[in-house]
């Protein structure tokens, strides 16, 4: 490492304290560098204590063992940092290494446990070594957002922001990649090709990754775990259980009905064309499309070039000689035919374009996927109001703006929806195996509140369309067990704030109710309309709830906007804008009145938010979530404190539930496969049909009773679920 320049020391990492933590000098270590295969056995025997592990691999999709596999394993512990080139090991040495990995009692850490242990799970025949932790997860769980835009990667943050290294360990590797031509179009090194690098270069890179992770764990994370033991118990229990299950889930994959998706794609393509044509043939739109074509045709006529090239005029020679005879030159000149005019290439090009212009359909004149073309029609031609603007100051033609234009823009929204769904289907078909199995990937954790995020493809963003969802199906002979935690974030808010209004809905003696009707019925402007349906917020019945939902849809929608936006600190201007974009015409004065009453109705939440802000101030930038885990939040995001606390608390409860039912399913010898475990508040597993009833009972009754016993809250957690046979049955109201 070169001399340190402490450029990051002033960043407010809240719980973490950046401190220059250089790599340990080689002379202080027993084992360093690329390990000679003959030294493998004595080196492995010398390893004691927590050991950091890092894999360098060919490819990143650990489920695809034919194309993606480890090529180097790095290890760092108290006595050394080494790398093992797997290509250089004999079969006996490979077996020795695998026995060590499976049997090492003190356990392993990695900066990305999902990735590294995913590859080891495949290498070790579907078994895991003892996993101590994931330093990336610990970092996100203990740092949250120390500052706006903070990152948690080893190179992007740990080395420069925590260890205060002036430069990372990429330099030699990047120089080799560039020298060998492994670069992108911008000339930057392609890290996907790093597996090709000489073992000595790759080993140094890998060893320093292990070293940085070891130093981060030993000097920075462990002291915080002593201060916050709840983080360690959460991490080593529920979190690492989820990591293992997500690895199994990725390897097993999710079955698609390829033929069904292809049919759905064809139907969407037809719907896309129909919606486009419907928009362009609208009585108010079609004349402007025709006028645009007429204008373009006229402009084309005006731009017509000369048809023929200029011809040189033949000079007539003298006809008679001095003797009065016709001259030979004149005779030859007269016998030659008059040259025909030559058509200009420029005119031929114009003619082709002009003919195409004359024969164009409306969809060729206007591109409905073009923001500029739609802006021309709706704003310039029809004079519709500008609802939103883009960052560049132009009228926005996004979906939010289009919704405010009513029926005339509805086909555009339908067109875009069809196009978007086609893109999703294309992605699924491309990423699935020929057998139709989709091995989706994950980032664990994917958010600062603990939720996971999907990748390749992102299953968190599947379109809620029957044509798509009904083609995600169980394997033959199997069914899915699906379970949802009901209103988990609102339940968490009621539990921790003890707000009387929320307690009347979710509390121990609460009657079945609807949160949006409950709130809306007590607000000015919309409240009288909701109550006129017969609904009483404090004495609801199934009949009055059903009637209010049917007869006061708009008013319930307004209340829903207030409830959902409240956790994010939305104020009247933002609420008014959101409602306007939903096509709801309401004055800012009415919104302000409802806003004031909203927080009077939920006064307990206001008090709780004030307590959170004070806790954040006293702690210097962090608060505890309902399970006792610290959440660090940047000063610019404190209005989001309550939402962060509820989201993380709700997710921790889901994680606990996943641990409970996974252990109970295993204990009952159920042959189960995780499908999508961490779907915000939902989990889906796959089981053989003959074990479905038992699995359903374990997951939906037995495990849920255990969850409530462990949580021991004032409010009993509730959920719903059962046996389903497609994502359509799981995600759509039937």
C-alpha positions in Angstrom: 0.0 0.0 0.0 1.2 3.5 -0.7 1.2 6.3 1.8 -2.3 6.9 3.3 -4.2 10.0 2.5 -7.1 10.3 4.9 -9.7 11.8 2.6 -12.6 9.9 4.0 -12.1 10.3 7.7 -14.6 13.1 8.1 -17.5 11.0 6.7 -20.2 10.4 9.4 -20.3 6.6 9.7 -22.2 6.9 13.0 -21.5 3.5 14.6 -18.4 2.6 12.7 -15.2 4.6 13.4 -12.9 4.7 10.4 -9.3 4.0 11.4 -6.2 3.3 9.3 -6.0 -0.5 9.3 -3.2 -1.5 7.0 -2.6 -5.0 5.7 -0.5 -7.1 8.1 3.2 -7.2 7.2 4.1 -10.6 5.6 6.9 -11.1 8.1 4.4 -11.2 10.9 2.5 -14.1 9.3 3.3 -17.7 9.0 1.6 -18.2 5.6 1.4 -15.6 2.8 0.7 -15.6 -0.9 0.0 -18.2 -3.5 0.2 -21.6 -1.8 2.4 -24.3 -3.1 0.1 -27.4 -3.5 2.6 -29.5 -1.5 2.1 -27.0 1.4 -1.7 -27.4 1.4 -2.0 -29.9 4.2 0.4 -28.3 6.7 -1.2 -24.9 6.0 -4.7 -26.1 6.5 -3.7 -27.8 9.8 -2.3 -24.5 11.1 -5.6 -22.5 10.6 -7.4 -21.7 13.8 -10.1 -19.3 14.8 -12.6 -17.4 12.5 -11.3 -17.7 8.9 -12.3 -15.4 6.1 -12.9 -17.1 2.7 -13.1 -15.5 -0.7 -13.6 -17.2 -4.1 -12.4 -16.1 -7.5 -14.7 -17.7 -10.1 -15.3 -18.1 -13.7 -18.7 -16.6 -14.1 -21.1 -15.6 -11.4 -24.1 -18.0 -11.7 -23.2 -20.7 -9.2 -26.2 -22.8 -10.2 -24.6 -23.2 -13.7 -21.8 -25.7 -12.8 -20.9 -26.3 -16.5 -19.9 -22.8 -17.2 -19.3 -21.2 -13.8 -17.0 -22.6 -11.2 -14.3 -21.6 -8.6 -10.8 -21.3 -9.8 -9.1 -19.9 -6.7 -9.9 -19.9 -2.9 -8.4 -17.3 -0.6 -8.2 -17.7 3.1 -7.2 -15.2 5.9 -7.0 -15.9 9.6 -4.9 -14.9 12.5 -1.7 -16.6 11.2 -1.8 -15.9 7.5 -3.4 -15.0 4.2 -3.1 -17.4 1.3 -4.6 -18.3 -2.0 -5.1 -21.8 -3.4 -5.1 -22.2 -7.2 -7.6 -25.0 -7.7 -6.2 -25.9 -11.1 -2.9 -26.8 -9.5 -4.3 -29.4 -7.1 -4.4 -33.1 -7.6 -7.5 -35.1 -6.9 -6.2 -36.1 -3.5 -5.5 -32.4 -2.6 -8.9 -31.4 -3.9 -10.5 -33.9 -1.6 -8.3 -32.7 1.3 -9.4 -29.2 0.8 -13.1 -30.1 0.6 -12.9 -32.1 3.8 -11.3 -29.1 5.5 -14.0 -26.8 4.2 -16.8 -29.1 5.4 -15.3 -30.0 8.7 -13.6 -26.8 9.9 -15.1 -26.2 13.4 -14.4 -22.5 13.9 -16.3 -21.4 10.8 -15.9 -19.1 7.8 -16.8 -15.5 7.0 -17.2 -13.9 3.6 -17.9 -10.4 2.4 -20.7 -11.8 0.1 -21.9 -15.0 1.7 -24.6 -15.6 -0.8 -22.1 -15.6 -3.7 -19.1 -17.4 -2.1 -21.1 -20.0 -0.2 -23.3 -20.5 -3.2 -20.3 -21.7 -5.2 -19.1 -23.8 -2.2 -22.6 -25.4 -1.9 -22.3 -26.6 -5.4 -18.7 -27.7 -5.0 -19.4 -29.6 -1.8 -22.3 -31.6 -3.2 -25.2 -29.6 -1.7 -23.6 -29.1 1.7 -22.6 -26.0 3.5 -19.5 -25.4 5.6 -20.0 -23.7 9.0 -20.9 -20.1 8.1 -20.0 -17.5 10.8 -21.1 -14.4 8.9 -21.3 -12.1 6.0 -19.4 -8.9 6.5 -21.4 -7.1 3.8 -24.6 -7.8 5.7 -23.0 -6.8 9.0 -21.9 -3.5 7.4 -25.4 -2.7 6.0 -27.0 -3.8 9.3 -24.7 -1.7 11.5 -24.1 1.2 9.2 -27.4 1.7 7.4 -26.9 5.0 5.7 -24.1 6.8 7.4 -24.4 9.4 4.7 -26.6 9.9 1.6 -25.4 7.6 -1.2 -23.2 5.4 1.0 -22.2 2.1 -0.4 -21.1 -1.1 1.4 -18.9 -2.9 -1.1 -15.4 -4.1 -0.2 -13.7 -1.8 -2.8 -16.3 0.9 -2.8 -16.5 1.5 0.9 -14.8 -0.9 3.3 -11.3 -0.3 2.0 -11.4 3.5 1.5 -14.0 4.5 4.2 -13.4 2.1 7.1 -9.8 0.7 6.7 -8.8 4.1 5.1 -6.7 2.5 2.4 -5.5 5.1 -0.1 -5.8 2.6 -3.0 -7.5 -0.8 -3.4 -5.9 -4.0 -4.6 -7.1 -3.7 -8.2 -4.1 -2.0 -9.7 -2.0 -4.9 -10.9 -5.0 -6.9 -12.0 -6.4 -4.0 -13.9 -3.1 -3.3 -15.6 -3.0 -6.9 -16.8 -6.6 -6.8 -18.1 -5.9 -3.6 -20.0 -2.6 -4.9 -21.4 -4.3 -8.1 -22.6 -7.2 -6.2 -24.2 -9.9 -7.3 -21.7 -11.6 -3.9 -21.7 -15.1 -2.4 -22.4 -15.9 0.2 -25.0 -14.7 2.9 -22.6 -11.4 1.2 -22.2 -12.1 0.1 -18.6 -11.0 -3.3 -17.3 -13.5 -6.1 -17.7 -13.6 -7.8 -14.2 -15.6 -10.6 -15.7 -12.4 -11.8 -17.5 -10.2 -11.6 -14.4 -10.3 -15.4 -14.1 -7.9 -15.5 -17.1 -5.2 -13.6 -15.2 -1.9 -15.4 -14.2 -2.2 -17.1 -10.8 0.3 -14.9 -9.2 -1.6 -11.7 -10.1 -5.0 -13.1 -9.2 -3.7 -14.6 -6.0 -2.4 -11.3 -4.7 -5.7 -9.7 -5.6 -7.7 -12.4 -3.8 -5.4 -12.5 -0.8 -5.8 -8.8 -0.2 -9.6 -9.1 -0.5 -9.4 -11.8 2.3 -7.1 -9.5 4.3 -9.4 -6.5 4.0 -12.4 -8.6 5.1 -10.5 -10.1 8.0 -9.3 -6.7 9.2 -12.8 -5.3 8.8 -14.3 -8.2 10.8 -11.6 -8.4 13.5 -11.0 -4.6 14.2 -14.3 -3.0 13.3 -17.3 -5.4 13.4 -16.5 -7.5 16.4 -16.3 -4.5 18.8 -19.8 -3.4 17.6 -21.2 -6.9 18.1 -20.1 -6.7 21.7 -22.1 -3.5 22.0 -25.1 -4.8 20.1 -25.3 -8.6 20.7 -28.8 -8.7 19.2 -27.3 -8.0 15.8 -25.1 -11.1 16.1 -27.9 -13.4 17.3 -30.1 -12.1 14.4 -27.3 -12.5 11.9 -26.1 -15.9 12.9 -29.7 -17.2 13.2 -32.4 -15.8 11.0 -30.2 -14.0 8.5 -27.7 -16.8 7.7 -30.6 -19.3 7.6 -32.2 -17.1 4.9 -28.9 -17.0 3.0 -28.7 -20.8 2.8 -32.3 -21.1 1.8 -31.8 -18.4 -1.0 -28.8 -20.4 -2.3 -30.9 -23.5 -2.4 -33.7 -21.6 -4.1 -31.4 -20.2 -6.8 -30.0 -23.7 -7.5 -33.4 -25.4 -7.6 -34.9 -22.6 -9.7 -38.5 -21.8 -10.6 -40.4 -23.6 -13.3 -41.9 -21.7 -16.2 -44.5 -22.7 -18.7 -42.5 -21.6 -21.7 -45.3 -22.3 -24.2 -47.8 -20.4 -22.1 -45.5 -17.4 -21.9 -45.0 -17.5 -25.7 -48.8 -17.4 -26.2 -49.1 -14.6 -23.7 -46.4 -12.7 -25.5 -48.3 -13.0 -28.8 -51.5 -11.8 -27.1 -49.7 -8.8 -25.6 -48.2 -8.0 -29.0 -51.7 -7.9 -30.5 -52.9 -5.8 -27.6 -49.9 -3.4 -28.1 -50.8 -2.9 -31.8 -54.5 -2.5 -31.0 -53.9 0.1 -28.3 -51.5 2.0 -30.5 -54.0 2.1 -33.4 -56.9 3.0 -31.0 -55.0 6.0 -29.8 -53.9 7.2 -33.3 -57.4 6.8 -34.7 -59.1 8.7 -31.9 -61.3 11.5 -33.3 -59.3 14.2 -31.6 -55.9 12.7 -32.6 -56.4 11.4 -36.1 -56.9 14.9 -37.8 -53.6 16.0 -36.3 -51.8 12.9 -37.5 -53.2 13.5 -41.0 -52.3 17.2 -40.8 -48.8 16.2 -39.8 -48.6 13.9 -42.8 -50.0 16.6 -45.1 -47.4 19.0 -43.8 -44.6 16.5 -44.2 -45.8 15.7 -47.7 -45.9 19.4 -48.6 -42.5 19.9 -47.2 -41.3 17.0 -49.2 -42.7 18.5 -52.4 -41.0 21.8 -51.6 -37.7 20.0 -51.1 -38.0 18.1 -54.5 -34.6 18.4 -56.3 -34.2 18.7 -60.0 -35.1 15.5 -61.7 -32.4 15.6 -64.4 -28.7 16.3 -64.5 -27.7 19.3 -66.5 -26.7 18.3 -70.0 -24.0 19.9 -72.0 -25.5 21.5 -75.1 -24.0 20.0 -78.3 -22.3 22.7 -80.3 -23.5 22.6 -83.9 -20.5 22.6 -86.3 -20.4 24.7 -89.5 -22.8 23.1 -91.9 -21.1 24.0 -95.3 -17.6 24.1 -96.5 -16.3 27.1 -98.4 -17.2 25.2 -101.6 -20.8 25.0 -100.6 -20.8 21.3 -99.7 -22.2 19.9 -96.5 -19.3 19.4 -94.1 -18.3 16.0 -92.9 -18.3 17.2 -89.2 -21.8 18.5 -89.6 -23.0 15.3 -91.2 -21.6 13.3 -88.3 -23.1 15.7 -85.8 -26.5 15.4 -87.5 -26.4 11.7 -87.6 -25.9 11.3 -83.8 -29.1 11.0 -81.8 -30.0 13.7 -79.4 -28.8 12.5 -75.9 -31.6 11.5 -73.4 -31.7 13.5 -70.1 -30.1 11.6 -67.2 -32.1 11.2 -64.0 -30.2 12.6 -61.0 -29.4 10.1 -58.2 -30.5 12.8 -55.7 -33.9 12.9 -57.3 -34.2 9.1 -57.3 -33.5 9.1 -53.5 -36.1 11.8 -53.0 -38.6 9.9 -55.0 -38.2 6.7 -52.8 -38.6 8.7 -49.6 -41.5 10.7 -51.0 -43.4 7.5 -52.1 -42.8 6.0 -48.6 -44.0 9.2 -47.0 -47.2 9.1 -49.1 -47.9 5.5 -48.2 -47.2 5.7 -44.5 -49.7 4.6 -41.9 -50.5 6.6 -38.8 -48.1 4.5 -36.7 -45.3 5.4 -39.0 -46.0 9.1 -38.8 -46.2 9.1 -35.0 -44.1 6.9 -32.8 -46.2 6.3 -29.7 -43.0 5.3 -27.9 -41.5 8.7 -28.5 -42.0 11.2 -25.7 -41.5 14.0 -28.2 -44.2 12.7 -30.6 -46.8 12.2 -27.8 -45.9 15.6 -26.4 -46.5 17.2 -29.9 -50.0 15.6 -30.1 -51.2 16.1 -26.5 -49.6 19.4 -25.6 -48.9 21.3 -28.9 -52.0 20.1 -30.9 -54.6 19.4 -28.3 -53.4 22.0 -25.8 -53.7 19.7 -22.8 -52.3 21.2 -19.6 -48.7 20.4 -18.5 -49.1 18.4 -15.3 -45.5 17.4 -14.7 -42.2 18.4 -16.1 -39.0 16.4 -16.8 -35.7 17.3 -15.3 -34.9 19.2 -18.4 -38.1 21.3 -18.1 -40.1 19.6 -20.8 -43.7 18.4 -20.3 -43.6 14.9 -18.9 -45.3 12.1 -20.8 -44.8 9.5 -18.1 -47.6 7.3 -16.9 -48.4 9.5 -13.9 -49.0 12.5 -16.3 -50.9 10.5 -18.9 -53.4 9.2 -16.3 -54.5 12.7 -15.6 -55.5 13.1 -19.3 -58.3 10.5 -19.0 -59.7 8.4 -21.8 -57.8 9.9 -24.6 -54.5 8.7 -23.1 -55.7 5.4 -21.8 -54.7 3.5 -24.9 -51.2 4.9 -24.5 -50.9 3.5 -21.0 -52.3 0.1 -22.3 -49.7 0.2 -25.1 -46.8 0.9 -22.6 -48.1 -1.8 -20.2 -48.1 -4.4 -23.0 -44.7 -3.4 -24.2 -43.3 -3.6 -20.6 -44.8 -7.0 -20.0 -43.4 -8.2 -23.3 -39.9 -7.1 -22.1 -40.3 -9.0 -18.9 -41.4 -12.1 -20.7 -38.5 -11.8 -23.1 -36.2 -11.6 -20.2 -37.7 -14.7 -18.5 -37.5 -16.7 -21.7 -33.9 -15.7 -22.3 -32.7 -16.4 -18.8 -34.6 -19.7 -18.4 -33.0 -23.0 -19.2 -34.3 -25.0 -22.2 -36.3 -27.0 -19.7 -38.0 -23.8 -18.6 -36.3 -23.4 -15.2 -35.5 -19.8 -14.1 -32.6 -19.6 -11.6 -33.2 -16.1 -10.2 -30.4 -14.4 -8.2 -30.5 -12.3 -5.1 -28.7 -9.5 -3.3 -28.7 -10.3 0.4 -29.5 -7.9 2.0 -30.7 -5.7 -0.8 -31.9 -2.7 1.2 -30.9 -0.9 4.4 -34.0 -2.2 6.2 -32.9 -5.8 5.5 -35.1 -6.8 2.6 -33.5 -8.8 -0.2 -33.4 -7.6 -3.8 -33.7 -9.7 -6.9 -31.4 -9.9 -9.9 -31.3 -11.7 -13.3 -34.3 -11.4 -13.2 -35.7 -9.4 -10.3 -38.6 -11.5 -9.1 -39.6 -8.6 -6.9 -40.9 -6.8 -10.0 -43.0 -9.5 -11.7 -45.9 -7.8 -13.5 -49.2 -8.5 -11.7 -50.7 -9.8 -14.9 -52.6 -13.0 -15.0 -51.1 -13.9 -18.4 -47.6 -13.7 -16.9 -48.2 -15.0 -13.4 -50.2 -18.1 -14.4 -47.2 -19.4 -16.3 -45.0 -19.6 -13.1 -46.0 -23.0 -11.9 -44.9 -25.9 -9.6 -43.0 -28.9 -10.9 -45.1 -31.9 -12.0 -46.5 -33.7 -9.0 -45.9 -30.7 -6.7 -47.9 -27.8 -5.3 -47.0 -24.5 -3.6 -47.7 -23.5 -0.1 -48.2 -19.7 0.1 -48.4 -17.6 3.2 -48.8 -13.9 3.8 -48.3 -11.9 7.0 -51.3 -9.6 7.1 -50.6 -5.8 7.2 -47.3 -6.5 9.0 -45.9 -3.0 8.8 -49.1 -1.4 10.1 -49.3 -4.0 12.9 -45.7 -3.1 13.9 -46.6 0.6 13.9 -49.6 -0.1 16.1 -47.5 -2.2 18.5 -44.7 0.2 18.9 -46.7 3.4 18.9 -49.7 2.1 20.8 -51.8 4.6 18.8 -55.4 4.2 19.9 -56.7 4.4 16.4 -54.4 1.7 15.1 -55.0 -0.4 18.2 -58.8 -0.3 17.5 -58.1 -1.9 14.1 -55.2 -4.2 14.9 -55.3 -4.5 18.7 -56.3 -7.5 20.9 -60.0 -6.6 20.9 -60.2 -5.2 17.4 -63.1 -6.1 15.2 -62.5 -6.9 11.5 -62.0 -3.5 9.8 -60.4 -1.6 6.9 -57.7 0.8 7.7 -58.4 3.1 4.8 -62.1 3.3 5.6 -61.4 3.8 9.3 -59.1 6.8 8.6 -61.1 8.2 5.7 -64.4 8.2 7.6 -62.9 10.5 10.2 -61.5 13.1 7.8 -63.2 16.2 6.5 -64.5 16.3 2.9 -64.5 12.5 2.4 -65.6 11.3 5.9 -69.3 12.2 5.5 -69.5 10.3 2.2 -68.0 7.2 3.6 -70.2 7.3 6.7 -73.3 7.8 4.6 -72.8 4.3 3.3 -73.6 3.0 6.8 -70.0 2.4 7.8 -69.1 3.2 11.4 -65.3 3.2 12.1 -65.7 2.0 15.7 -68.5 -0.5 15.0 -67.8 -2.0 11.6 -69.5 -5.0 10.2 -68.6 -7.1 7.2 -71.7 -5.8 5.4 -70.9 -2.1 6.0 -67.3 -2.5 5.1 -68.3 -4.2 1.8 -70.8 -1.4 1.1 -68.4 1.4 1.8 -65.7 -0.2 -0.4 -68.3 -0.4 -3.3 -70.0 3.0 -2.8 -67.0 5.2 -1.7 -64.2 3.9 -3.9 -62.8 7.4 -4.6 -62.9 8.4 -1.0 -61.2 5.2 0.2 -58.6 5.8 -2.5 -57.9 9.2 -1.1 -57.6 7.8 2.4 -55.3 5.1 1.2 -53.0 7.7 -0.3 -52.8 9.5 3.1 -52.1 6.3 5.0 -49.4 5.1 2.6 -47.7 8.5 2.2 -47.7 9.3 5.9 -44.9 6.9 6.8 -42.7 8.8 4.2 -43.3 12.2 5.8 -45.5 13.5 2.9 -46.9 17.0 3.4 -50.0 18.6 1.8 -48.3 19.8 -1.5 -46.9 16.3 -2.2 -50.3 14.7 -1.2 -52.2 17.1 -3.5 -49.9 16.3 -6.3 -50.1 12.6 -5.8 -53.9 12.7 -5.8 -54.0 14.9 -8.9 -51.8 12.4 -10.7 -54.3 9.7 -9.7 -57.0 11.7 -11.5 -58.6 12.9 -8.3 -59.6 16.5 -8.4 -59.4 18.1 -5.0 -58.3 21.5 -3.8 -55.1 22.0 -1.8 -57.2 23.6 0.9 -59.2 20.4 1.3 -56.0 18.4 1.4 -54.6 20.6 4.1 -57.7 20.2 6.2 -57.6 16.4 5.8 -53.9 16.4 6.6 -54.4 18.2 9.9 -57.2 15.8 10.9 -55.3 12.8 9.8 -52.6 13.4 12.3 -55.1 14.1 15.1 -56.8 10.8 14.4 -53.3 9.1 14.6 -51.9 11.3 17.3 -50.1 8.3 18.9 -48.0 8.0 15.7 -47.0 11.6 15.9 -45.9 11.2 19.5 -43.9 8.1 18.5 -42.2 9.9 15.6 -41.2 12.7 18.0 -39.7 10.1 20.3 -37.8 8.5 17.4 -36.3 11.8 16.3 -35.2 12.5 19.9 -33.7 9.0 20.1 -31.9 9.6 16.8 -30.5 12.9 18.1 -29.3 11.5 21.5 -27.7 8.4 19.8 -26.0 10.6 17.2 -27.6 9.2 14.1 -29.3 5.9 14.9 -32.4 4.4 16.4 -33.4 0.9 17.5 -35.9 -1.1 15.4 -38.6 -3.1 17.2 -36.3 -6.2 17.5 -33.5 -4.1 19.0 -31.3 -3.8 16.0 -29.7 -0.4 15.4 -30.7 1.5 12.2 -28.4 4.3 11.1 -30.1 7.1 9.1 -28.6 10.1 7.3 -29.7 13.5 8.7 -31.4 14.3 5.3 -33.6 11.2 5.7 -34.9 11.6 9.3 -38.5 12.2 8.1 -38.3 8.5 6.9 -37.4 7.2 10.4 -40.8 5.7 11.3 -41.1 4.0 7.9 -37.5 2.5 8.3 -38.3 1.2 11.7 -41.6 -0.4 10.6 -40.1 -1.9 7.5 -37.1 -3.4 9.3 -39.2 -4.6 12.2 -41.8 -6.2 9.8 -39.0 -7.8 7.8 -37.3 -9.2 10.9 -40.6 -10.8 11.9 -40.8 -12.4 8.4 -37.2 -13.7 8.8 -38.1 -15.2 12.2 -41.2 -16.9 10.6 -39.0 -18.3 7.8 -36.6 -19.8 10.3 -39.4 -21.3 12.3 -41.2 -23.0 9.4 -38.0 -24.1 7.7 -36.8 -25.9 10.8 -40.2 -27.4 11.4 -40.5 -28.6 7.8 -37.1 -30.2 8.0 -38.0 -31.8 11.4 -41.1 -33.3 9.8 -39.1 -34.7 6.9 -41.0 -32.7 4.3 -39.3 -32.7 0.9 -39.7 -29.0 0.3 -38.0 -26.4 -2.0 -38.0 -22.7 -1.4 -39.6 -20.8 -4.3 -39.7 -17.1 -3.2 -39.2 -16.8 0.5 -38.7 -13.1 1.1 -41.4 -11.4 -0.9 -41.9 -8.4 1.3 -44.4 -10.1 3.6 -44.9 -13.4 1.7 -43.3 -16.8 1.5 -43.9 -19.6 -1.1 -42.5 -23.1 -0.9 -42.9 -26.1 -3.2 -43.7 -29.6 -1.8 -44.9 -33.0 -3.3 -48.7 -33.0 -3.6 -49.0 -35.9 -1.1 -47.2 -33.8 1.6 -49.1 -30.6 0.9 -51.7 -30.9 3.7 -49.0 -31.5 6.4 -46.8 -28.8 5.0 -49.7 -26.4 4.9 -50.5 -27.1 8.5 -46.9 -26.7 9.6 -46.5 -23.4 7.7 -49.8 -21.8 8.2 -50.9 -23.0 11.7 -48.1 -24.6 13.7 -45.3 -22.3 12.7 -47.5 -19.2 13.0 -48.5 -20.1 16.5 -44.8 -20.5 17.4 -44.1 -17.1 15.8 -46.7 -15.4 18.0 -45.3 -17.2 21.1 -41.8 -16.0 20.4 -42.8 -12.4 19.5 -45.0 -12.2 22.6 -46.5 -8.9 21.4 -49.7 -7.1 22.5 -51.1 -7.7 19.0 -51.5 -11.2 17.7 -49.9 -11.5 14.3 -52.2 -12.8 11.6 -51.8 -14.2 8.1 -53.5 -16.0 5.3 -52.4 -18.7 2.8 -52.8 -22.1 1.6 -52.2 -24.4 -1.4 -51.8 -22.8 -4.8 -50.8 -24.0 -8.2 -49.4 -20.8 -9.9 -48.2 -17.3 -9.0 -51.6 -16.1 -10.4 -53.4 -17.9 -7.5 -50.8 -16.5 -5.1 -50.5 -12.8 -6.2 -53.9 -12.0 -7.6 -57.3 -11.7 -5.9 -59.3 -14.6 -7.3 
